[in-house]
Amino acid sequence: MHVRTANAPVSYGIYSPDTAPLAADELLAAFRTAGYAGTDSGPLGYLGEGGALARRLAAHGLRLAGGWADLRYGGDRDDFAADLRTLDRTLDTFASVPVDDEVFAPRPTLACPAHPRRFAAPGTPVDPALGLTDAEWEPFAADVQAAADRCRERGLEPVFHPHLGTVVETPEETRRLLSRTDVSLCLDTGHWWLAGGDPAEAVAEWGPRIRQVHLKDADRRALARVRSAGGDLRRVVAEGGFRALGEGEIDLAAVVAALRRTGYAGWLVVEQDAPPTGQDLDRIAAHQSANRRLLQEEGL
């Protein structure tokens, strides 16, 4: 297994450049101090773009692991065209940073925007009536394929990220998408677990098609408590649905062993989704350092 570890702005609750609790340089310094080799981009523009981004990363001795791009697939053509323009800006940003090893080139992380009713009741049990119909799957998948092709035209390998609160949330929905496209998979262990899947089994099933891994721990009991109280995905995040590595229910050792068996090569992006407000920044920093130490104990 040939890997490097990164962290992500989401660990500090950074979802928008305008509401970030840390300046970009403070965040990157924290990641480097904790022992990470790279970072996810976070919201577009937060770390800078073009030469400014490349210089900022170099100043902190970090590489870019990838970053998020959600698009409105399968629907209004004007909406999708607008989202493709935003994707182009993301690809421009990723193409602006130097890459010392193509295995660790930044991955455009394709995903869906939030589905309002699924966001309001995320994770297991999932109401299949809130998913795509048979007729909707084909145009949806065709647009995902078009976005993936656009990334590859720029020399970047995209990955698709199944995510709570969207129409590609569960293992079965992921299978339906992957069977209709050739896009690679971003396995987010926490989202996969809370959507009813086992991440070690996902590694065994998808093997070489997994080209990015987001390492999270998660707690289905917290999810169940929030759902029973009528809470949405924001409440799941705020009330501990995603945990520090080793503090939730996921068997991290089994996931790592499965990745080793498949010969995974690429970034391991540690994430611990935090709420956008009310964070204890010292506690977050301590967790991210502990997460890195745990991975070192696993030989990563």
C-alpha positions in Angstrom: 0.0 0.0 0.0 1.4 3.4 -1.1 -0.3 6.2 0.8 0.0 9.6 2.2 -2.2 11.2 4.9 -4.1 14.5 4.7 -6.7 16.3 6.7 -9.5 18.6 5.6 -11.0 22.0 6.5 -14.3 20.2 7.3 -12.6 18.9 10.5 -12.7 22.5 11.7 -16.2 23.2 10.5 -15.1 25.2 7.5 -17.8 25.0 4.8 -17.5 28.6 3.5 -14.6 31.0 3.1 -16.7 33.7 4.7 -17.5 31.9 8.0 -14.2 30.0 8.6 -13.1 30.0 12.3 -9.5 29.8 11.2 -7.5 31.7 8.6 -6.1 29.5 5.9 -2.5 29.7 7.0 -3.5 28.9 10.6 -5.3 25.8 9.4 -2.4 24.6 7.3 0.1 25.2 10.1 -2.1 23.1 12.4 -2.2 20.2 9.9 1.6 20.3 9.4 2.2 20.4 13.1 0.0 17.4 13.6 2.1 15.5 11.0 -0.1 15.5 7.9 1.4 15.6 4.4 -1.6 17.2 2.6 -4.9 18.9 2.8 -8.3 18.8 1.1 -9.1 22.1 -0.6 -12.2 22.9 1.4 -14.6 25.4 0.0 -13.5 26.8 -3.3 -11.3 29.9 -2.8 -10.6 29.4 0.9 -7.0 28.3 0.5 -6.5 30.6 -2.6 -6.3 29.8 -6.2 -3.6 29.6 -8.9 -0.2 30.8 -7.8 -1.4 31.9 -4.4 -2.6 28.4 -3.6 0.6 26.8 -4.8 2.7 29.2 -2.8 0.6 28.8 0.4 0.9 25.0 0.2 4.6 25.2 -0.4 5.1 27.5 2.5 3.6 24.9 4.8 5.2 21.9 3.2 1.8 20.4 2.2 0.3 18.9 -1.0 -3.3 19.2 -2.2 -5.2 15.9 -1.9 -8.4 17.0 -3.7 -11.6 18.7 -3.0 -15.4 18.8 -3.3 -17.5 19.7 -6.4 -21.3 19.0 -6.2 -23.3 19.3 -9.4 -27.0 19.1 -10.2 -27.0 16.0 -12.3 -29.9 14.8 -14.5 -32.1 17.9 -14.2 -32.3 21.4 -15.6 -29.7 21.8 -18.4 -29.0 25.4 -17.5 -28.3 24.4 -13.9 -25.9 21.7 -14.9 -24.1 24.0 -17.4 -23.6 26.5 -14.6 -22.3 23.8 -12.3 -19.9 22.6 -15.0 -18.5 26.2 -15.1 -17.9 26.0 -11.4 -16.2 22.6 -11.9 -13.9 24.1 -14.5 -12.8 26.7 -11.9 -12.1 23.9 -9.4 -10.1 22.0 -12.1 -8.2 25.2 -12.9 -7.3 25.4 -9.2 -6.2 21.8 -8.9 -4.2 22.0 -12.1 -2.3 25.0 -10.7 -0.5 23.1 -7.9 2.7 21.1 -8.6 2.5 17.3 -8.3 5.5 15.2 -7.4 3.9 11.8 -7.9 0.8 11.2 -10.1 -0.6 8.8 -7.5 -1.1 11.8 -5.3 -2.5 14.2 -7.8 -5.5 16.1 -6.4 -8.8 14.2 -6.9 -11.8 16.2 -8.0 -14.5 14.8 -5.6 -17.8 14.8 -7.4 -20.9 14.6 -5.4 -24.6 15.6 -5.2 -26.1 18.7 -3.6 -28.2 18.1 -0.6 -31.7 16.6 -1.1 -34.0 18.6 1.2 -36.0 15.7 2.6 -33.1 13.3 2.8 -31.0 16.0 4.5 -33.8 16.3 7.1 -33.7 12.6 7.8 -30.2 11.3 6.9 -28.8 7.8 7.1 -30.4 4.5 8.0 -33.2 3.8 7.6 -33.4 5.4 4.2 -36.7 5.9 2.5 -36.3 4.6 -1.0 -39.2 6.7 -2.2 -36.9 9.7 -1.7 -34.3 8.3 -4.2 -34.1 8.5 -7.9 -36.7 6.6 -10.0 -35.7 4.1 -12.6 -36.4 6.7 -15.3 -34.2 9.3 -13.5 -31.2 7.1 -13.1 -30.0 7.2 -16.7 -29.9 11.0 -17.3 -28.4 11.3 -13.8 -25.6 8.8 -14.5 -25.0 10.3 -18.0 -24.3 13.7 -16.3 -22.0 12.2 -13.7 -20.1 10.5 -16.6 -19.9 13.8 -18.5 -18.5 15.5 -15.4 -16.0 12.7 -14.9 -14.9 13.0 -18.6 -14.4 16.7 -18.2 -12.0 16.1 -15.3 -10.0 13.6 -17.2 -9.7 16.0 -20.1 -7.8 18.1 -17.7 -5.6 15.2 -16.7 -7.2 14.7 -13.3 -8.9 11.5 -12.1 -12.2 12.2 -10.5 -13.9 10.2 -7.7 -17.6 10.1 -6.7 -18.5 10.6 -3.0 -21.7 9.0 -1.8 -22.9 11.2 1.0 -25.6 11.4 3.6 -28.5 13.6 2.8 -28.2 13.2 -1.0 -29.7 10.9 -3.6 -26.5 8.8 -3.7 -26.3 7.8 -0.1 -26.6 4.1 0.4 -24.4 1.2 -0.8 -27.2 0.1 -3.2 -27.4 3.6 -4.7 -23.7 3.7 -5.1 -23.8 0.3 -6.9 -26.4 1.6 -9.3 -24.3 4.7 -10.1 -21.1 2.8 -10.6 -22.7 0.2 -12.8 -23.8 3.0 -15.2 -20.5 5.0 -15.2 -16.7 4.4 -15.1 -16.2 7.1 -12.4 -13.9 6.1 -9.6 -15.1 5.9 -6.0 -14.3 8.0 -3.0 -15.0 5.8 0.0 -15.9 7.9 3.0 -15.9 5.4 5.8 -18.2 7.5 8.1 -20.9 8.3 5.6 -20.8 4.7 4.3 -21.3 3.4 7.8 -24.1 5.8 8.7 -25.9 4.9 5.4 -25.9 1.2 6.4 -22.7 -0.1 4.9 -19.6 -1.7 6.1 -16.5 0.2 4.8 -14.2 -2.9 5.0 -16.7 -4.8 2.9 -16.9 -1.9 0.5 -13.1 -2.1 0.0 -13.4 -5.8 -0.7 -16.2 -5.2 -3.2 -14.8 -2.2 -5.1 -11.0 -2.7 -4.8 -9.1 -0.9 -7.4 -12.0 1.4 -8.3 -11.5 3.2 -5.0 -9.1 6.1 -5.8 -9.7 8.2 -2.7 -10.4 7.4 0.9 -11.9 9.7 3.5 -11.2 8.2 6.9 -13.9 9.0 9.5 -15.2 7.2 12.5 -19.0 7.3 13.1 -21.7 6.4 15.6 -25.0 5.0 14.5 -26.4 5.4 18.0 -25.9 9.2 17.8 -27.6 9.1 14.4 -30.5 7.3 15.8 -30.9 9.7 18.7 -30.9 12.7 16.4 -33.3 11.1 14.0 -35.7 10.1 16.7 -35.7 13.8 17.9 -36.4 15.0 14.4 -32.9 16.4 13.8 -31.3 16.8 10.4 -27.7 16.2 9.1 -26.5 19.4 10.8 -27.6 18.0 14.1 -26.0 14.6 13.4 -22.7 16.5 12.9 -23.2 18.7 15.9 -24.1 15.8 18.2 -21.3 13.5 17.5 -22.4 11.4 14.5 -18.8 11.6 13.3 -16.1 10.8 15.9 -12.4 10.9 16.3 -10.8 7.7 14.9 -11.1 4.9 17.4 -13.9 6.5 19.3 -16.8 5.4 17.1 -18.1 2.1 15.8 -16.0 1.5 12.7 -13.3 -1.2 12.8 -10.4 1.0 11.5 -8.0 -1.9 11.6 -10.3 -4.0 9.4 -10.6 -1.1 6.9 -6.8 -0.6 6.8 -6.2 -4.4 6.4 -8.7 -4.4 3.5 -7.0 -1.5 1.8 -3.6 -3.3 2.2 -5.0 -6.5 0.6 -6.2 -4.5 -2.4 -3.0 -2.6 -2.8 -4.6 0.8 -2.4 -2.4 3.7 -3.5 -3.4 7.3 -2.9 -4.4 9.8 -0.2 -6.0 8.9 3.1 -7.9 12.0 4.0 -8.7 12.1 7.7 -12.0 14.0 8.3 -14.1 14.5 11.4 -17.0 16.6 10.3 -17.5 19.5 12.7 -20.4 22.0 12.9 -19.8 25.4 11.3 -20.2 27.3 14.6 -19.5 26.8 18.2 -16.3 24.7 17.7 -13.7 24.1 20.4 -10.7 24.7 18.2 -8.2 23.4 20.8 -10.2 20.2 21.2 -10.4 19.8 17.4 -6.6 20.2 17.1 -6.0 17.6 19.8 -8.3 15.2 18.0 -6.5 15.6 14.7 -3.2 15.1 16.3 -4.5 11.9 18.0 -6.0 10.8 14.6 -2.6 11.1 13.0 -0.9 9.2 15.9 -3.4 6.4 15.5 -2.7 6.0 11.8 1.0 5.9 12.6 0.4 3.0 15.0 -1.3 1.3 12.0 1.9 1.9 10.0 0.5 4.7 7.9 
